[in-house]
Amino acid sequence: MSSRKLNFGGVEVAVFFPEGLGRRIRTLGGILPNRAQRHPDHALPLQKRDLTPEAQALQDRVDRIEWYHTIDLGNGVVTPGWFDLRPHLSQYPLPARLDGLRVLDVATFDGFWAFEFARRGAAEVVALDIDSFAEVDMAPRLRRLKDPEYFSRQTGEGFRLCQQALGANVRREVLNVYDLSPERLGKFDLVFVSDLLLHLMNPMKALNNIASVTRGSAIIADVYDPHLPERERLMSYQGGVTHNIWWSISYGALEQMVHDAGFSRVELKNKFLTGYRGMKPILWHAAFQAWV
């Protein structure tokens, strides 16, 4: 057994773990490749088909944007996102139809999930996102290295293009998850959040706010570290140094966090692997459904 001292807001905490575990839990901090490390697929657009002039014009707009999500815009145009979640749709515990439901997509980015909810017939879809890179939870020492131009970059360019191309009835709401409340947006029949908690300095604050706007159920799918003991409630502090990853979370900790957010019932629906488009899946996810 060995230990590591961590400092949280001036409070020093000793974290104990079995020998060798510390080396393994640090590996999750390096899962997101930078531009130079990406698989060659990420340097190239997806395979193009013969496009109509209208589709080619859309493709040209797509090519000017760096994409997080792979989204089919129709007529042979597909955004070359880092993550292609289309093959994994069945692994998320989503109803086949959402007719009549008010749905919230937290941290929408390019909007893959929001547009999927609209496709499934949701009566109203609200897609939550931050306004600019200035709102990213970034370690202060890294923030000091960025120039003002970086923080002035606006989000939503990909989302707006997809919304125009798909004609989807989705409303993008600029609001940080830390400011999410019933007073701001009301309550929702279904709230969805995925791959967000590990990027937040205060994931419990986000989960508390998500629970506060849920009147039906929330689907929470996030990355957990399989190298950490599954039933132990452990989190390895990563410090936001690599791609804004603040935490490596055990399955047990992730499950307990959802329980502690204020939900009365929590069910594990699935565990599954995802990965970068064109690369071996390495990211273990746990998908929970939680009711208030």
N, C-alpha and C positions, 0 to 999 in steps of 0.2 A: 504494500500500500504506500502510495506517495501522495503528495499534496501540492497545490499551487495556490498562491495568494492572489486574489483578484480585488480590484478596487471599484466599488459602485458608488458614485456620487460622494466620495470621501469616506465611505465605509469599507473597511478591508474585510474580505471574506475568504476563509480557507476552504478550498474545494479538494476533497479526497477522492482518489481513483486508483484502481488496481494498476500494478506495474505494467507498463507498455501501453495502457489505454490512452494516455495523453498523446502519444505519437499518432494513434489511429484517429482520435477525434479531431485532430487538427487538419486532417485531409479534406474534410468537407469545405473548409475555407478556400480551397483552391479549385472548386468544381466549375467555376464559371470562367471560360477561357477569354483572354483578351483578343484583340484583333489579330495579333500575330500567331496566337495559339489555336485559332479556330480551325475546324476541319475544312478542307478545301471547298466543300459544299457552300460554306458561308461566304465565300468570296465570289460566288457565282449566282446568278438568278436561277430559279427553277427552270427545268426544261421548257422551252417555248414551243408552242404549236403555231401553225399558220393562223395569223390573226387578221381580223377585219381591220380596216383603217380606224374605226372607233375603238376597238379593243387595243390596237397598237398605241393609240394616243393615251389610253389608260395605263398600259404597260410602261410607257415612257415616264408617266407621273410616278408609278410605283417604284421604278428604278432609282428615283431621286431621293428615296426615303430609306433609312435604316429601320428594319422591321424586327419586332420582338415576336409577333404572332404570324403564323402561316395561315392566310385566309383566302378562300376561293371566292373571287369576285365575279366569276362567270365568264363565259366566252373565251376560255383558255387563259385567263389572267389570274395568277396566284401570287400572293405576296411572299417573298423569300424570307420568312421569319426565322429567328433562332430556334423557336420551338414549333413543331407541327403537332398539335394536339388532336387533330382529326382522328388518327387511329386509336386514340385513348378515350374517346367520348363515352364508350360503354362502361368504362371503369369508374367514371364519376357517377354518384348516385342521383342522377337528374331524372325527373319525370319525363316521360315521352311527350307529354303535352302540358302546357302551362296556361291554357286558356283561362281568361278571367283573372289571372294573378298579377299582382304588383311585385316586380322583381328588382332587386338591387345587385349590381355587379361592382364589388369593391376592388379598387385598383385596376381599372379596366385596361389601361395601356392602349393597344391598338383595337381592342374591343372584341376579340374573338368570342368571349363568352356572352357578352351583351347581345351580339348579333345572333348567336345561337339561341338565346332565350327568346328573342323576337321571332326567329324562325319556328320555334316551338309554340308560338301563339300567345305569348304573354300579352296581357292587356296593356301593361305599361312596363317599360324597362328603363331604369335609371342607371347610368354608367358613371361611377365615381372615379375621379382622378385628381392629382395635384396639378397646379397651374404651370409650374416650371421646375427646372432642376434645382433651384434654390431650396425647394421644400424636401428634397431627398434627405433621409437620415444619414448624414455623412459625419465621420469622425472629424473633430475640429482640426486636427493636425493635417488631415487630407484636404479639408476645406480651404485651409490657408494656401495650399499649393495651386488651387484652381484660379483661373483669371475670371474677371466679371462676366466675360462673354459666355463662359460655360454656364453660369448660374442664370443668365438671362434667357437661355434656350427654353422655348415654350414647348409644352407637350401637346399631344392631340392631333398632330398633322396626319398621321396614319389613320387614326380614328375617323377624322372628317372625310378623308378620301374614301374609306370603306363605306361610310354612311351614304355618301353621294352615289357610289357605284351600286350598292345593294338596295338603296331606297328604304332602309330599315327605319322603323318607328322606334328610335332609341334616343333618349335625352342624356347628353353628357353633362354632368354636374361637377364643377370645379370645387372640390372640398377635400381637405385632408382628413384621413380616417380618424385622426386625433380630435377633429372637430365634429365628427358625425354625431348626430343626436336626433331624437324624435321631433324636437322643436325646429330643426333645420329642414328635415326631409320627410317627416312623418314616419309611419311604420310600413313594413313590407311583409307580404305573404311568404316570400322566399328571398333570403340573402345569401349570396355566394361570394366566397373569398378563397383564393388559391395562391400559393407560392409568395406570400407576403410576410408572414410573421418573422421569418429568419432575417429579413431585411430591415426590421424595425428595432429601434433602441428600446421601445416600450411596447412589446407585443401584447401584454395584458391590457393596457389601455385601449388598444385597438379592438381586442376581443370583447371587452366590456361595452364599448360603443356599438359594436355589431349586435350584441345581444339586446341592447336598448332599443334598436329599431326593428327587431324581429317580432312579428305578431304570429307568424306561422312557424317556420323552421329555417335554420341556417345550415348551409353546406360548407364545411370548412375542410379544405384539402391542402396539406402543406408537407414540406419536406421534413423527414426525420432521419437521424443518423443511426444506421443499423449496427455500427460499431459500439454504440453505447448500450449498456444492459437494458433490454427492452422494458422490463417492469420497474426499473428504477427511474425516479423523477430527476433526471440529470440534464443539465445544460452546460455546454462548454462555451465560454465567452470568447468570441472571435474578434471583437473590437471594431468591426466594420471596415477592416483594412483591405480585404479582398472583395471587390464587387459589392460593397455595402452589406456583407454578411456579418451580422452581429452575433448570431447564436448558432450553435450546433445542438439540436434538440433531440433528446431520446424520445422514443415512442411514448413511454410512460409519462414523461413531462408534457408532451403535446396533448395527450388525452386529458390529463389533469387540468391543464390550462383551459381547455374548452369547458370542462365541468365548472371550474372556478369563475368563469366569465359571467355567470348568472343564469345559465340554462338549467332547467329542471330535469331534463333527460337528454342523454348523449348516447348515440349508438355508432360503433365503428361499422362502416359499410364496405370498405375495401382497403387493401394494401396493394400497391402496384408500383412498377418502375416506369420512369420516363427519362428522356435525355434530349440532348441537342439534336436537331435535324441532321441526319446523316451520320450520327455518332452512336456508339454503344450506349444503351440506357444505363445510367448510373445513379439516378436520383430516386430514392425510395419515398413514396408518398403514403400518407394515411388520410383517408377521406371519412369524415364524420358527418352525421346529420344530428342536429341539436334542436331541441324544442324548449321554448320559454315556459 
